[in-house]
Amino acid sequence: MPMFKALKACPDAVVIRPDFSKYTAAARQIRALMESLTPLVQPLSIDEAVLDLAGTQALHNATPAAVLARFALDVEKQVGVTISIGLARNRLMAKIAAGRDKPRGFCIIGQEAPALLAPEPVRLLPGIGPAFAKKLESLGITKLAHLQAMDEQTARRRLGEDGPALVQRARGEDSRLVHPDRDTKSISAETTFNTDLADQTALERELWRLSEKLANRLRASEYAAAGVVLKLKTAAFANRTRTQRLPHPTRLPDLLFQTARTMLTREVDGTAYRLIGIGAQPLAPAAQADPPDLADPGQPRRAAAQTAIDALRAKFGANAVVKGRGFK
């Protein structure tokens, strides 16, 4: 649940500021433990990764299930957090398995995958959101069994060119490999509103909150934004995406916000939006962020001010320093 929704439901809640540096350190510890099991480790986010354990049974003198059970216990002992694990023949089913028994889950799915999926709603498949699920429902497709029953020709005729691939996923089939050398391409933050927004001031308030969140995520991931992406979704579920390259990489929320706000202003035309998001793409190394600029002598002071703000918030909480545009 987004924090603003949680606070609306429970205004008296005491909120402890996330410690992204601590999250990053824990993620690195866990990744090191993963890489002791297999070189084929592909991180998907700060708290999710996929491993290929094929061919490692002789190396570990144990089955993948036993190896992963030991791994989960090692993470608890050495890092102090619990994890959930899904074990299956492919990435899709492993992800579904990992979500079965959280927290501290451990689920194995084998040859029974198609039968296990059949009675499940279509929303179970990653990538099928509310809008697409509603479209499928209008076609009489509510369960994965309905997709499983389609042949390739029927799937393409009823669902378009992506229909056959969707049917394969509904059957638990996935040919994606694990790519340990795949780099992070983008980092983003987005939110869906309780009620659709058309007012620029209201949209900018949410955009500022997301800009601060994106800046935090960039610092935690040791990246900087070389470009900014603005994402909007209308009340009719139509997506609008706008991009802008930056003169130099940054991790400052002010600069991220200013760039995205310029793009947003051009999109405020009376359209009601249900979602707004901001992303960093392409990414640059953190060392390149916010260099001194002869054309902008105030740049070092703004960077130093942001560092001081981050330090105060880390010590006294997220609301220790708040900019006016963040007020309700």
N, C-alpha and C positions, 0 to 999 in steps of 0.2 A: 504494500500500500504506500503511495507517495506520502511524504511527511506532512504536506499541507492537508491532505485528507485525514490523516491520523489525528492531527491537532484539532481539526474541525470536529471530529467525533469525540475527542477527549482533550478539551482545552487546557486542563490542569496537568497534563502529562509532563513529566520531567524528561527532557531530551538530552542525551549524552552525545556530543559531537563525534562523528565518525573519525577514526584515527587512520587515515589512508597510509601513512608511512608504516604503521604496524601491520596493516593488511598486506602491504607489499612485501614486507620482510617475511611474514608467514607464508605467503604464496611462493616465495623463492625457496624457502625450506622444503615445502611440500613438493615443488617441482624437482628439487635435487633428489628427494626420495623416489619420485616417479622415474627419474632417469637412471636410478640404480637398478630398476626392474627391466627397462627396455630403452634403447635409443630412440624408439619411435614414439615420441611424446609431442602432441600438438596442443599448446595452450589455446583455449578459445576465449577466455576472459580471465580476470584476476582470480576467479573462484571456480573455474571449470576447465577441464582438459580431457583429451581423448588419448588413450594408449593402445598400441597394437602389441599384444602379447604372443602373437603367433610364433611358434618355434622356440619359445623360451622355457618349455617344460624341462628339457634336459639340463639347461643352465641352472635352474633353480631347484631341480630335483623335486618338483611339486607341480600340481595342476594350477592353472590360472586362478581358479577360485581360492585355493589355499594361499597362493602368493598375494592376492588382493586382500584377503582377510588379515594376513600378517601386516600388510602395508597400512591398512586402516588403523590397526592397533599401534603401529609405529608412529603414525601421524599424531594420534592422541597423546602418546607418551612424550614425544620429542617436541611437538609444536603446541600441544594443549588445546586443540580444536577437534571436533568430530567431523566426519565426512560421510557422504552417501555415495555408494558405488553401484553401477549397473554393469553387468557382464553379459555379452551377447555376441552373436556372429558378425554383427556389423554396427556401424556408428549410430544409425537410427534407433535400432532396438536397444543398444546400450544406453542411449539417452533416455528412452522411455523407461527402461528398467531402473535407472538411477533416480527417477522421480517417483517411484512406487511407494517407498516406505520411509520417506524423510520424516524426521531427521535421523541420522545414524543408520541409514538404510543400506541394505545389501540384498540385491535381487539379481537372479540369473534367469535369462530367457533363452531357450534353445529352439528345437524344431517346432515347438508348439506355437511359435510366434503368430502365424496366420489365424489360428483358432482363438488365440488370446486376444487378438486385435478385433476380430469380427464384431463382437457386441458393443465395442466402445464407440463413443460419439466421434464424429470427424474432427472435432476440436483437439483430440488427443495428439494428432500429428503436428509436430513443430512446423510453424509457418502458416497454419490455418487459423487466422484471426476471426473476430466476430463478423466482419463484413463478408469474408469469403464463406464462412460457415452459413451465414444467412442466405447467400446466393445458392449454395449447395442445397440448403433446406427447401428453397423455392423449386428445385428440380426433383424433390422427393428423396434427396440423399442426406440422411441424418446419421447413419451408422457406417462404420468402415466396411461392414459386410456388403453394403450397397455398392461400394467402389470395387471391392474384391470380385464381385460378380461380373464386372464389365470386361469385355474383350477390348483389344487395342482400338479397333475401328469404332466401337460404340463410345469409348472414352474420348477419342479425338473429336467425334461428331458432337457429343454433348458438352464436353468440357474444354474444347480447343486443343491447341498443339501440346499443352502441358498435361493434358488428360492422362495419356499412358503412363507418364512418370508418376503422377499422383496415384494411379491404381497400383503401381509397383510398391510405392511406399505404404499404401494401405495393406498390402500383403506382407509387409515387414522386410522388403527387399531394399538394399542400399549398397551401391558399388563404390562409394567414396572411400579413398584411402586416407591413411594418417600421414600428414606432411609435417615433419618436425621443423623444417626450415621455412615454413610459411610465416611471414611477418605480419604483424598487426597493420591493417590498412587504414583504419579510422577509429576514432573514439568519439562517442556522442552521448547526449542526454536528451530525453524528451518526456513529455507529460500529456496525458489526456484529461480534458476538463470535465468537471461535473456537468456544466452547461456550456453550450457553444458560445464562443466569444467572437465579436466583430469589432469591438472598440480597441483602438490602437493602444491607449494607455494600459488597459487590462492585459493585452497581449504582451506589451513591453515589460510589464511587471513579472509575468511568467518567464519571459525570455531572459531577464536579468538573473532570476533565480537559477535557471538552467545554465547560464554562462558561468556563474560561480561554481556550479556542480561540475561542469566540463573542465574548468581550470583545475579543480581539485583532482579530477581523474587524470588529467595530463601530468600533473606533478607526481601523482602516485605511480604512474606508468613510465615516468622518465621520458616523456615525449613533449614536443611543442607543436602547435598548429601552424602549418605553412599556408593553410587556406581554411575558410569557414563555409560550412554548409548549413543552410536554413531549410527546415522541413516543416511543411504545413499539411494538414489533412482537413478538408472541408466537411461540413455537416453531411454532405452527400457521399463521403468517403473517397473523394478525389484527392490525389496527392499533388502537392506542388513542392518542387525542390529547386533551390537557387544556390549558386556557389560563387565564391569570391576569393581570389588569391590575395595573400597579405604581402606587404612590402618586405617584411622579415618575419620569421617564426616568433610566436608569442605563447605565453601561458598566463597572461594577464586577463582577468575577467572583463575589465573595462574595454580593452581593445576587441576582445571576442564579441562583446555585446554591441559595441558601436558598429562593427562590420555587419553583424546580423541585423541590427535595427535598420540600417540603410536599406537592406534587401526587403525587410518586413514592410517598411513604409510604402514600397511600390506594390505590395500585395493587399494593403488595407483599402478595399474598394467596396465595402459593404458586405463582402462574403463572410459568413459565419464559419468559424473554425472549431473543430473538436480536438485538435492535437497540434502542438508546436514542439519543435525539436531543434537543437543546434549540434553540429558536429565539427570535428577537426579532421580535415582531409585536403591534401596529403599531410602526413606527419613528418616531423623533423626531429633530430636528436635534441634532448633537453639543453645541451651545451650551446646550441645555436639560438636559444630563446632570448628575446628582448635585448639585443646588443645596443651599445651606445650609438646614437644617431645624430650627426651634426645638424641635420635638418629639424631635429626634435630634441632640443636640449633638456626638456623636462622628463625624457624617457627614464633615465636612471633614478630620478626621484620617485616616479610612479612605481617602478619595480621595487625600490627599497620600501616604499610605503606598503605595498602588497605583502612583502615578506614580514613586515612588522604586524600587519593585520592578521596574517596566518598564525604568527606566534602567539598573539593575544587570544585568538579564538581557541587555539590548542590548549591554552592554559586556563581560560576562564569560560569557555563555551562559545557556541556558534553565534550567540547574540551579543557578544562582548563589543563588537564593532559592526554596525549595520549601516549601509548607505541609504540615503533617502529614497532612492528609487525602489528599494526593497520593502518599504513600508506598505501595509495594506491601505 
